[in-house]
Structures are given as structure tokens and as C-alpha cells.
Amino acid sequence: MIEIKLNLDEIGKSRLMETQVELELAEKFLNDGLLRNAAGKAFQAWKSYLSYLAIKNRHLFNFTGYKRVSRSVKVSRNDWILAIMPTNMLMEIAGKLAEKNADIVELTSLALVIHEYQYNGPDPTGIVSKLPSDEAARQVLAKFIARAKELIKQTRETQ
């Protein structure tokens, strides 16, 4: 089996650019009333931002083993997780990044609520989505986008 090495520095730079573009689209969709589309873009922006932060702070992570990416190719599981940022690992990654910024866990939780809404829409019962209405989703999305944009601005200023 062939092992490939990911260029995490380049991936990290791209993930930060991706974050900004996805947030801009989320904001445009939100302003146009495309709430579930805005939710999808906001969630993707957050995954990209966590990937960037995790890569920048890769010394905090040590996921062992390999990820098989094709029949004959494998990649370090640690590098794969940091680059891809699987949804099921967001809270674990956020917990480790919390020492860098206390808001990371809260915003990751909010991103996961937004992700539920993206797939399930509003749910007054709270079973398939924590957001009971489109108006509640609009408010959450607007606050999430504003806070995420502020974080990215701070990140860019400290680079």
C-alpha cells in the first residue's frame, strides 16, 4: 500500500480562504431568504475554519493509524482528520482547540444545530431540529455568521 503525505500547510491556507468565501455566500443566501442554503454554507465555513485551526495547532492532535483512501493508497489518519474535518469529530476537535479560544466549543455546538436545520428544516417539536421556526433559524444564522466573521478577521490580523 502506498502512503501519501498531505501538504497540511497548503491545505490550511486553502481552508482559511474557503472559510471566508463560504461565509460570504451564507450571508448572501441569508439576506435573500434562502435559509437552509445559508445554513449549509455557514456550516461548511465552520468546518473549514476548524480544519484551519486544527492544522495550525496540529501539535494538539495525535490520532493514530491510517485512513485508506483507495484500494492501494493510505494517508495518516491524523492528517486526514485535520484536513477533511469529519462532522462526527467536530466537538472532539473543538474541545482540544478550546485552550486557544474559549468560543470554539460554543460556536461548534451552534454550527451543529445549524447543520441539523439545514437537513431537517424547522421543527416545532425539537425532535429533528433544535430550531423551531425559520425565524429562529434566521436569528441564529445571523448571529453565527457575525461571530464567525469576527473570529476570521481576528485570525487574519494575527497572521
Secondary structure by P-SEA (a helix, b strand, c coil): cbbbbbaaaaaaaaaaaaaaaaaaaaaaaaaacaaaaaaaaaaaaaaaaaaaaaaaacccccccccccccccccccaaaaaaaaccccaaaaaaaaacccccaaaaaaaaaaaaaaaacccccccccccccccaaaaaaaaaaaaaaaaaaaaaaaaac
